[in-house]
Amino acid sequence: MQSVLIDSLEKMLGEAAPRPVALISGAHASGFRGEVLSLQVALRLEAAEGPDLRVELTGEVAGSARVHAVRRVPVSSAAPEDPDEHYLVTGPGEYPDLLEPVTDGIVRMGPEIWEALWIDVVDAVPGEHDLTLTLFDATDGQVLAEHVLQLRVHEHGLPPLSITNTHWFHVDSLSTYYDVEVFSEEHWELIEKYLVSAREMDVNSVLTPTWTPPLDTAEGHTRPFVQLIGIREQGGKYSFDLSRLDRWLEICRRLGFTGLEIAHLFTQWGALQTPAIQVRTATGLEHRFGWHVPATSPDYRRLLEALIPTLRAHLDEHWEGRVLWHISDEPREHQLEDYSAAKAQVADLLVGAEVVDALSPFAFAERGVVDTPIVATDHVAPFLEAGRHPWVYYCVSQNREVANRFIALPSVRNRVLGRQLFAFEAPGFLHWGFNFWWAQYSLRPIDPFEDTCSGGGFFGGDPFVVYPGPDGTPWLSLRYRVFVQAMADHRALTWLAELTDRASATALIDEGGTLTYSSFSYDVDEHLRARHAVDEKILAALGG
C-alpha cells in the first residue's frame, strides 16, 4: 500500500498521485482554539482486492480526533458546456465528496485507485501535538502505514464571524427523506440535529418557514407544507398560533443563531404570485394562497395587514437577534415593475424592517427598490465601482472564474471566498442550498447519495453540503469542511484588522492587489501560508 499525508485542500480523483502536505513552521496544520484542524491521508491499495483496514489514532489529542472515509458520489452534471480552465473534471463520473464516519475503526477502500481518509481534530487543548495514525490489515494485524500529524493549537479562540452567513435550510427535505410527519417530535429532532450542523458551518442566520418558503418550486406545484404559524379565520378576522414558531426560536437561540430570515412574501423569479399558505376555517384546513392567487390580491393584503404586525410585535418581544425580510428571490431586470408592485403590497407594513433579497441587476439598487441587495459574485462589479459593498451570493449560474463549491472544482476555489468577503467588505453571504434534497423545481424528492445534481438541473454539489445520515445525523461533505475553513479565515482576518489595521490585514491576502471576486490564486501553499502569516501577526499583536 502507498500512503501520503496531504492537506485538506487536496481532492483525490483516483489516478493522479497526491501532493504531500507542506510543513509550515513545524506544523502540518495549525489554528486557534476551537478551530477544527483537518488533514488527509491518501492511500492506494495495489492488490486487486485490498484488505479491510483498521485505523488507530494515538497521542494526547487522539480523543479529540475523528476519522472519515472520503467517498465518491455520482455526478451527472459536473460543469457547464464552456467551463473555465480550473475545473478538475468536466464530464460525468464518481468524484470525492462525502465524508463517511469511521465509527468502529474499520474501513474498506477500493483497490488500485487513490482514496483518502479525512482526519478532523476538534476542540484540542492548546499546544504542540503529535497525532499518530496507524493503518493495519484488519485480518492479520500487519502494519501497512503510519503517519505522524504535527499540529499546533494556539491559546486564544477566534472571535465570532462578524458578517451574516446564511445557507437556506429546507425543513421539508428532512421530513420527506426520513419519512416523518411534518413538525412531529421526530421531525423536530431532525431539525435540531441539522441546525446544529449548520451552526458548526458558521451559519448564523436561518431561513425560517413562517409559511412554506416559495422557493425552487415549479409553477402550479406545491412543496410539502411546513408552516410554523397557524392561521385561523373566523368571522372574517384572522388569528394566529405562534407556538411552533416559539419552539423554533428557542432552538435557534440555544444554538447561537443571531439572525432569522422570514420566508419570502412572494413567489420566486418575478414576485407575481403568493406563497403556499394554509388557513384553518370552520370547514377545515384550506390552501388559500399560492400560485392561484396574484401578488397584488386584496385578499392577500388583508391577511398581511393582520399577520405582519402580529409577527413583528412577537419577534420584538421574543427574539433578541436580527430579523431579515424577503420580498422575492432573484427577480430579473425586466421584472423590476412586478417586484416593485409586490413590494408596494407590504411597504407600509415593513417600515423600519430590514429587507434583503438576492437580485443582481444594478438598476434595482440604483432606483432604491430594495434596501439591501444580495448580488451574484459575477455581477458585483457595478456595485463596487459605485462605491457599494454589497452582500454576495453564488449558485449554479456562478460557474466561470468566480468562487464556488461544486464537486468538480478544486477546494481552494471554495476556500478563497473567506478572503474575498473580507477584502471587499461584504456584510453577508448567502447560498440557497444547505440541504435541498429535491429534483429541480421540487418536482420529486431525490436520494442525495445517488443524485448530487437535483435530477440534472444543477452542477454536482450545488443543492446541498450535507448528506442524510442513516441515523438522522448529518453526514458532512468535503465542501462543508472547506467552507468552514473559509469562514475561519475571515474571522482571523477581521480579528487582525481590529488588532492592527485593515490595510495590514488585507495586504496579506490581496495577492499583490490583484485579488477580485473573479481573479484569485489557485496556489494551495500560498493560501495556507497566508493564513499562517495572519495567525502569526495576531499572536504578535497579542504579545505572543
N, C-alpha and C positions, 0 to 999 in steps of 0.2 A: 504494500500500500504506500502511495505517495501522500504526503500531507504537508500543508503550508499554512502558517499563521498569516492571516490577511486582515485588513481593516474593514470597517463597517460600510464603506462606500463601494466595495467591490461586488460585482454580480457574477456568479459562476454560471455561465451559459452552457457549459458542457464540455467543449473540446479544448478551448484555449487554456493554457497554463496560467495560474494566478500570479498577480503581482504581490510579492511579500509585503507585509506591513513594515513601515519605517519606524525606527526608534526616534522619538523626539525628546531630547534632554533626558534620556534614560527611561522613557516610558512608552509602551505601545498605545496606551490610552490614558487620558487624564481628564479631570474635570472637577467641578465643585461639589461639595457635599449635597446629596440629594439627586445629582445628575445620574442618569443611567449610562454606564460605560459599556460599550459594545465592541466586540471583536468577533472574527470568524475563524474557523479552521476549515480550509479547503482540503478535500481528500479525494483520492481516486483509487478505487479497488481494481487491481489489474486482473484478478481472477474472473473468469466468465460468470461465475456465480459466487459473489462475495459472501462472507460470513456476517451474521448479526454482530453488531459492535456493542460493547459495554463501555459507557462513558463514566469516568470517575474524576471528580474535582477534589483537589486537596490544597490546603493553605488556609490562612486565618480568615479570608473572606469567602471561603467556599460556601458557607451557609447563606451568603448574600447573592450567589450566582445562580442563574437559570440557563438551561441549555435547550435550544430548539433545533430541530432539523429544518433546513431551508428546502421547502418542497416546490416542485414545478406545478404550475397551473395552466390550463388550456387558455390560449389567447387566439381568438378567431380573427380579430382585427387589431393589429399591433401598431400601425402607423398610417398617416394619410398617404394619398397617392403620390404626393410630391414632398416627401419628408426632407428635413434638412440633414446634413451630413452626420449629425451626432447621435442618431438612433443606434442602439446596439443591434437591433434586429428590425426588420420591416415586414416580414411575412408571418403567416400564422404558425403556431407551434406551441410547445410547452416550455414555459420560462419560469425562473425562480421568483417567488414572491411570498408564499405562505410560510409562516413560522409555526411549525407544529411542535407543541411542547413535548419534551422528552421527560416523561414523569417517572418512569421506572428504571432509568439508566440504560435501557436497551434501545438501539436504533438500527434500522435496516437502511442501507444506502444502495443505490444502483451500481452495478459493475461497469467498469471500463468507460466511465464518464466522470468529469469533475462535479462533485457535490459540495455541500458546505454544512457545517454546524455553526449555529449562531449562539454566542455567549453574552448574556446580559449580567452585569454586576449592579445590583440595586441596593441603595442605602448602605454602602460600605462605610466603615469608620474612616476618618481622615488618616492619611499617612501613605507610605510607600508599601505596596503589596505585591507579592508573587503568588499568582494563582496557577497551579499546575493542572493541566488537563491531560489525562492519560486515556488512550483508546486500547481496549483489549478485544481479542477474539472472544465473543461471548460463549463459545463452545468449549475451547481448551484453555482459556485464560492467558494466551500468549499476548505479550505487549506488542502492539502494532505501531504505535506512535505516541510521542509525548511532547507537549509544548508548555513552556512557562510564559504566562501572560504577565507582563510587568505593568502595574497600574499605579496611578498616583491620584489620590483624592485630597483636594485642598480643604482646609479647615472651615472655610466660610461657605455659606449657601447662597446661590444666586437669588436676586430679588424676583418677585413675580413678574410675569410678562406684562409689559406696560401698554400693549395695544390690544384691541379686540381681535379675537381669533375664533371664528365660527365655522363649523363644518356641519351641514344640516343633518339633523338627527331624525330618522324615519321610524316612528314607533310602530307603524303598520307592517314594516318589514319584520319586526320581531314577532308580532302576533301571528303573522301569516306563515313565516318559515317554521316556527316552533309549534304551530297549530294550537294556539291557546286563545281563549276568549279575550277580546279587547278589554283592557282595564280589569281583568280578573287578577287575583293575587299572583298567579303565575306570570302574568304579563307585567305586573308592577315589579316583580323580582328581576325579570329580564331587563326592564327599563333601567333599573338602578345599576345592574351589572354593566350595562353598556354605557351609561352615563359616567360611571367610574372610569371606564376605558377612555372615554372622550376627554375627561379631565386630565388623565395621565398623558394625553397627547397635547396638553396645554390649551385645549379648547376651554374658553372661559365665558362664552355666550351660547345659549342653546335655543334652537328653534322650538317654540312651544305650541303644541297643537290645541290652541284655544278653540279652534274649529279645524276640520280636516284641511291641511295646507293644500292650496290649489296649485300644486307643482308637478311637472312632468306627467301630466295626465292628458290623454287624448280627448279631443272634443267629444262630448256626449258620453264619455266613460267616467266611472267613479271609482276611486280607490277605497279601500275599507274605511269606514267612518272611525275616526279617532278624535272625537270631540270632547275636550276636557270640560267645557262649560255646558251645563244642562240648561236648555232654553225651553220655557213653557209659555204658551199664550192662552190666556183665559179672559174672556170678556173684552177682547180687543187689546189687552195690555200684556206686555212681556214681563216675565220674571226670570231670575237666573239662579242656578245652583252652582256655586263655586267650590264645592267641597273637593272635587277631584283636582281642580286647579291648585287648591291649597296643599294637597298631598304632593303634587309636582313641585311646588315652591319649596316645601320642606326638604325634599330630596336635593334639589338644586342648591339650596342654602347650605345644607350639611356637607355637600361635596365640594363646595367652594366656588361655584359659578358666580360670576359677578354681573352677568347680563342675561336678559331674556329677550328673545325676538318673538313678537306676536305674529301668528300666522298671517300670510298675505290677505289683504282685504278684497282683492280682485284676482281674476284668473291671470295666468302667465301669458307672455308674448302678446301683449296688447291691452290688457285690462278691460276686456269687452264684456265679461260675464262675472257672476258672483261665485264664491266658494260653495262647496257642498256643505250645507248646514241643515241639521235636523232640528225640528221644533215639535215639542210634545203638546198635543191638544186633547180635548175631551174624547176624541175618537182614536187616539193613538199617536205613534211617532211618525211624523211627516217629513219627507225630504223636500223641504220648502224652497231652498235656494240651491243654485248650481248652474250648470250650463244652460238651463232653460230660462234663466232669469237674467236680464241685462244689467250691466253695472249701474246704470242710471235709474233703475227701477225705484219708484216711490215706496214700494213695499220694503225694499231692502234698506232704503234710507230710514224708514220708520223703525226697523229693527236696530239699526246702528245708533239712532238717536237715544235709544234706551240702553243698548249694550255697551257702547264705548265709554260713556261717562261712568257707568257702574264698574266696568273693568278698570278704568284709570283710578278711580277712587279706591278700589280694593287693593290695587297694586301699590298705591301710595301708602297705604296703611300696613300692608303685609309683605312688601318686598323692598329690601334696602338698596338693591343694585340698580343698574341701568335698565331701561325698557326701550327697546327699539321696535319701531312700527314699520311695516312694509305695505306699500300700495300694490305693486305688481312686479313680477320678476322679468327682467330682460326685455323691456319694450324696445322696438326698433325705432329708428328716426322717423319713419313715415307714420308711426303710431303715437306721435307726440300729442296730437289733439285728443285722441282717445284716452291716453294716460291722464292728460290734464282734466278731462271730463270726469274720469273716475275719482281723481284726487279731489275735485270740487265737491263730490258727494260727502267727503269726510273732513274737508279742510277746517271747518269751524269746530269740529269735534276733536281735532288733534292740535289745537293751538297750544304751543308750549311743549309738545311731544317731539321726540327725536325720530325723524322719518328717514330711513335709509333704503336704497334699492340698487340692485345690480343693473346698471344700464351704462352703455359705453358712448353713445353719441354726445359730443360736447355741447350740442345745442340744448340738451335738457338742463345742463348745469348753467349754461350761458343765460338762459331765459329764466332761471330760478325755479324750474318746475319741480325739482327735487332738492331737498335741503342737503342731503349727504349722498352723492353718487358713489357707487362702488363700481370701479372701472376695470374692464378686462385688461390684463397686462400688455396685450398687443395693441391697445387703443389709448394708452395712457399719455402718450407724448404731447397732445394738445393741452392737456390739463397741466402738465409740468411746465410747458412753455408759457402758460398763462399764470404761472406762479402758484398753482394749487398743489396740494399734497393729498391726493385722494386715497381712500380705501382702494384696494385692488382685489381682483379675483381671477382665477383661471378655471377652465373646464375643458371640454373636449375640443373646442374651437381654437384654443391657445396651443397649437400643436407644431408651430415652427418658431425656432430661435429662443422663445421665452421659457422661463422655468415651468416645469410641470412634473407630475409624478406618475406618468404612465409606466406600466411594467416594462415596456420596451426601451425606456430611457435610462441613461446612466444615473446612479443615485446622486451624483454631485449636482445634477440638474434639479433635483428635489431640494437638496440642502441649501443651495445658493439663495433661496428665497429669503432666508433669515437676514443675510447681509443686505439684500436689495431693499427689504422693507425698512431696515434701519437707515440705509444711505439716503433713501428718498422720503424719509419721514412719513411713511404711510401710517395712518392711525388705526388701520384694521385690515384684516384679510378674511376672505370668505371662500369656502368651497361648498359645492352643492351636495356632495356625496360622502357622508361618513359611513352609511350603511344602506345604500339604495339597492335592495335585492329584488329588483323588478326588471322586466324587459322594458325597452324604451317606450315611453308614454304610459307606463304602468299597465300594459295590456295583459300581462300574466306574471306570476312570480317566477323567479329563477333559483337555481341552486348555485350559489357563488363558487362552490368548489369545482363546478363543471362549466360555468359561464362567467367570465370576468368582463364581458363586453355588453351586457344587457341585451342579449339577442343579436348582437352585431351593431347596435346603434351607437356605441361609444368605443373608444380605444381601451385596450385591456387595462383594468385598474382604475379607470376614471370614476366608476359609480360607487366604489367603496374602498375603505382601507382596513376594515376588519371583516373576518370571516365568522360565521356562526358555529362556534364550538359545539360538540355534541352534548355537552352537559350544561348548555346555556351560558357558557363562558366565552367571551370574545377571544378568538384567535387572531393574533396580530399579523401584519404584513411587514416585509422589508420597508415598504414605503411609509408605513406608520412610524416605525422606529427612526427612520432618517428624518422625517418631518419634525419629530420631537427634537432631534439634534439641531435642526434649523432654528427652531424657536429658542433653544438654549443659546445658540449663537447670538440671537437678537437680545436676549436677556443680558448676556455678558457684555455686549457692545453698549447697551443702554447704561449699564452699571459703570462701565469705564468712562463713558461720556459724562456721567454725573460726578465721578471722582476726579476727572481731569477736565476735558472739554470735548465737544462733539467733533471738532476738526481732527483732533489727535486720534480719536477712535475710528473715524471714517477713513483716515489715511491708511490704516492697517488692512482695510478690506476693499477699497475702491479701485484696486488694480491699476494704480497709477493714473487715476482719473478716467479710466475707460469703462468702468462698470456702468451698465444701464439695465433696464428690465429685459432687453433683448440681446445684450452682449456681456459675456462673462467668461471667466476662465473655467476650463474643464480639467484643470490640473488638480488631482486629488491631493497631492502632497502640499500644494500651495494653500488649499483650503484648510487642511489640518494644521499646517504650520502657522497660518494666520490666526486661527483660533487659539493656538498655544501662545502666540505673541500677545493677544488680547488678555489672556489669563495672567501672563507674567506681569503685564503692566498694571492689572488690577491688584495683584499681590504686592507689587512695589508701592502702589498708591496707598495701600492699606498698611504699609510698613512691614512687608514680608509675610 
